Amino acid sequence: MRRLVGPLLAVTAALVLADSAVVTLALPAILRHLDTTVGQVAWVLIAFNLVLGLAAVPAAAIYARAQPRFLSALGIAVFAGASAWCAVAGSIETLIGARCVQAVGGALALVGCLELLVEHYGERRGVTVWVTAGVIGTATGPVAGGLLTEGISWQSIFVVQVPFAVLAVPAALAVRARPETAPDRHRPALRPNLTLALLSAALTAALFLLVLLLVEGWRRDPATAALTVSVVPVAALLAHPLALLLRPPPHVEVAAGCFLIAGGLVGLAIPPSDHLAWTVAPQALVGLGLGMTVDRLTAQAMELRLPRIRHAGWTISARHLGVVVGLAILTPVFTADLQDAQVPAQEAITALVLDAPLPPQDKIAIAQALGDELVDEEGRIPDLHSAFARADVAPEQRPAAAQLERDLDAQLTRAATHAFRDSFLIGAGLALLALLTVVAPRGRREQP
Amino acid sequence: MTQPWRFVALPIVALALVAGVLGVQVSHGGGEYEPLHPADPCVAREVTSQAEGIDNLTERLVLLGLDGAACRLETSREALTLELAQQDEPTDEQVDALRAGLHAAVARMKKDGTLPKISSFVDEALDNTDLNGFLKAAIKALPDSVIDAALKTDDVLDRAIDDLDLREILANLDDQDELNAQLNPVVEQAVKDALVDRLENLI
């Protein structure tokens, strides 16, 4: 058991941070299963990150007054129980409520795991394991969530977390760490935390929007989308060797990382087609940027600052409130853009139907079926296949109708891609703001 | 690695990577992956139809007429079609524009020689009328040259367009029988009026 304590605590930290984005690829499935709206389903992500961001600092403060192993075990147990509750939620309101409870448990578990890992491995190695577990969790969360959604169901994302968390409870109880009673000797590191918050907002744009674009806009299944977005964590792994090769100073590495994320988001805003290959290089830029920034900024925010757990709370808070700010800015923008995209999409569809090489009566039959489908799917990207299946078209005209269906789908894909453009560009703007916080001149008190 | 290089090497690599990726995206049409833009309805376009006979003529007339109406209303053909489909009833302005667009379509087809002679679809038209069999057979027996001399397609169409109840037609687009029941008397009346005028002119 002793040898499993460290890995189990690291997995718990990774699970909590993975939960920040693990449901991203499941959102379309949740949207359909719980019969809700894009705006509401975004709260499955927002609620968790908001509560985790708000609870992290108070949770860290509680650790000054209680045994870390008991608090950590309690946090992990609450996290596990709430994960199970998420899996059985029958309405969007219940799911959002369960996610809030999950985040409270997650906040206690996350800061507790830091204390226990430091006690278990020692200061330097313990912090490194905690930070690395967090980065791995953040980067791989959407991929794991997508594969589980496609392979089993969206509920399985929450179910699989329960056994890991249950095993981590005795692991937490096995580490006899003392409460952190050191007084607040250092103020929170403003600059790295601000950069972290802005980058988290930008990375949210990259993952959240890309996943929605792939699944809803380009009609790819969650497994394909998961494999596609796995480019980000793979590229993040390459950041370290590149930094070792070029040996840049830390702030130069972070600045270059911010620039790469901004560049990647601009690339995602302007794909030349809906071929998945066009997302690979922009995602690689985002992944490289992620690998150069998040762990380094987290370490900078905590470096030589006491009490350690309080500053860990601030970094968690900065990251997750950054995600919330990103979602709060981007969700209304892209939902409004999707709404606005309906007019050009409908006009493009109308043009193709009017000019289709079909007899007039078949055109009218298809136009009527399409009209019904567009009314039924108000606010969502419609599935035209059922309209074509319903339309009463002469058998000899079926090949021409099938070609028309492919052409109309292509127009919908173009309209959806265009609708996401502004949101990706706003994400790039957030990454450039993060870059500004890195390169802005430092005051005397900030000089290292 | 020397100290200055440590400061500039990674930014240069990052800049090159971003420029390379964005350059390739833009050179392959990145930024232009958008839905079709509606064409200018005031610019003449070629229209075709997969139908035959009267349906072929009707579809081409409607497509050109929509362009003409949209041009008059300063909107696109697609936007006008969607408006007409989504409204309960077309406005007076839309009906006037549609009628004017159909007249302009007849004029354009006459000008560019794509308006068929009336003899080419007289048999099909007769099959859809309620005339007695003897009269139908008599008209069918007439040489094409006589029919084409007596009736001009553009004249018949213009008369029919003037008499059409466009509101009713738009409401019955999905019902072929209703459409035929509405169009046939109008076309018959247009043919009769054209013949009477022709006779009056001869006298």
Interface residues (C-beta under 8 A of the other chain):
Chain A: L242 A243 L246 R247 P248 P249 V252 E253 A255 A256 F259 L260 A262 G263 G264 V266 G267 I270 P271 P272 S273 D274 W278 A281 P282 L285 L288 A341 P344 A345 Q346 E347 A348 T350 A351 L352 L354 D355 P357 L358 P359 P360 Q361 I364 A365 A367 Q368 G371 Q411 R414 A415 T417 H418
Chain B: M1 R6 F7 A9 L10 P11 V13 A14 L15 L17 V18 V21 L22 V24 Q25 V26 H28 G29 G30 G31 E32 Y33 E34 P35 L36 H37 P38 A39 V47 T48 S49 Q50 A51 D55 T58 E59 L63 L66 S76 R77 E78 A79 T81 L82 A85 L173 D174 Q176
